[in-house]
Amino acid sequence: MEAPEFKDFAKSMVDYIAEYLENIRDRRVLPEVKPGYLKPLIPDEAPEKPESWQAIMEDIERVIMPGVTHWHSPKFHAYFPTANSYPAIVADMLSGAIACIGFTWIASPACTELEVAMMDWLGKMLDLPSDFLASSGGKGGGVIQGTASESTLVALLGAKAKKLQEVKAEHPEWDEHTIIGKLVGYCSDQAHSSVERAGLLGGIKLRSVKSENNRLRGDALEKAIEKDLADGLIPFYAVVTLGTTNSCAFDRLDECGAVGNKHNVWIHVDAAYAGSAFICPEYRHYMKGMERADSFNFNPHKWMLVNFDCSAMWLKDPSWVVNAFNVDPLYLKHDMQGSAPDYRHWQIPLGRRFRALKLWFVLRLYGVENLQAHIRRHCNFAKQFGDLCVADSRFELAAEVNMGLVCFRLKGNNERNEALLKRINGRGNIHMVPAKINDVYFLRMAVCSRFTQSEDMEYSWKEVSAAADEMEAAK
Ligand code: PLP
C-alpha cells in the first residue's frame, strides 16, 4: 500500500470509527454468536493476491462486529471500565507510525523523555508524595507498564531482590534457595487475582489476610506478619488495594503502610481502577499514608480516557527493580547510559511502545478539569443507580456505593440472584457480571462508557426491574 491509498483507507476508517462510537448505544451490547462463529466467515488460508482495502472495510460489519462485545456502550456495566477517547485513538495512530521500540533512551529519546515527563504530570495531578516523582531530583520516578498485573509482579520482584540482599548481608551462611523459601508476601482476601498470580510467578508464598468490611486493616496485617516472624519466615511484600474489584473497597493504606514500614515490608499500592479518581481532591483521603508506600500503580487505561494499554507505576527507589532485572548485553548498551532511564530495566519485556503519546494527547486535549468532570459524572451516575435500587423494596445494596460501582442484589438467596443475572444478560440489552463476598452473591453495575447519560442509568435500572418482574411472573 502506498501513501495515497493509505490516506483514503485511514480517512475511511476514521469515519467508520466515529460512526461506530457515536451510535454504539444502538447496538446489542453482548453478541449473540456461538463459539466458532467466525471460522466460516473467512477463507481457510491467507489470500495469494492482495485484496482491496474496501473489501476489508466491508468485512468489519460482516465478520467482526457480530462478535464484538461493545465495552463502550452505555449499556455495558461489566468488570470495570476500559478507557476510550478520540485523542488516545489518534495518539495510537502516531505511535503506530513512529513504531519505535523504546527500550533504551537512545532507542528513541522522545519515547523515554515524554514518558518521564508525563509520569511527572500525572503524579502531580494525583498529588503523589514528591519522592515518587523524577522532578523531585531524588531516586523516584514513574514508568508506563502494560497492565496492573505487570506492575504488581515488577514490584514483587523488586521487593524480593531488596530483601534477598538484606538477608544475605545479615546471614551470609544462608544460600539463596533457603532465603527464598522463607519469603512471604501479603494481600487482603479481596485483592485481585493478579496478586495471587504475581506470587506464583515470583515463586514466593503469598498470604491472603482476612479483610474487615472488605478492607485490609493494619492490625490484621500486623498479626499475620508477627505470626510468620515467629515461625521463622521472612515477610517482605504487601499489596494494599485501593478500590477492590469485587466492591471497590479501600484498604487502610495509612494503617497497613505503618505496619509495612515497621517491619521493613515493601508496600505496593494497587489502585488499578479507583486511582484515576485521585485526580479529584475529594477522593484523595483514600490515599492517606501514600508516603509510606514503596510503589504505586493505577490504570489510566481504565478510567482516565487513555486507551489500553497504559498502566502508570511509580517507584520510590527504582534501583531495586532496575538491578533485579539487569542484564546488559553489548548490543543494548549506549554512551548516554545513566543520564536518563533505560526503561527496559523497569519492566518484564524488552520491547515497549510509545505509550506516553496517548497520555500527552489526552491530558492536553481534555485538560485536568474535564478529566475530573468525567470521574465525577460517573460517580454521580452510580449514586443515581444506587438510589433507584434502594427505592425498590425488592432490592438491597450488597456494599456501599463507591466510585462508579454499585453492588446490589435481590433480597433473598443466591439462587434468586443468579437467576436474575441470567435473565438480565439473556435479555441482551445491558451486560453485567456478578461477584461473591463471604458466600453472598451479588450483581455489579459498573458505569463504564464515556457516553453515559442520566437516561442510560434509568434505562439500565428498568432492565433490572423488568428482569425481576419476569422472574416473579414465572413463579
Ligand atoms: N487490580 C485491580 C484492583 C483490578 O480491579 C484489576 C482489574 O480489574 C487488576 C488489578 C488487573 O488489571 P490489569 O488488567 O491491568 O492487569
Residues whose N, C-alpha, C, O or C-beta is under 5 A from the ligand:
A	BS01	PLP	F80 T147 A148 S149 H192 S194 G243 T244 T245 D270 A272 Y273
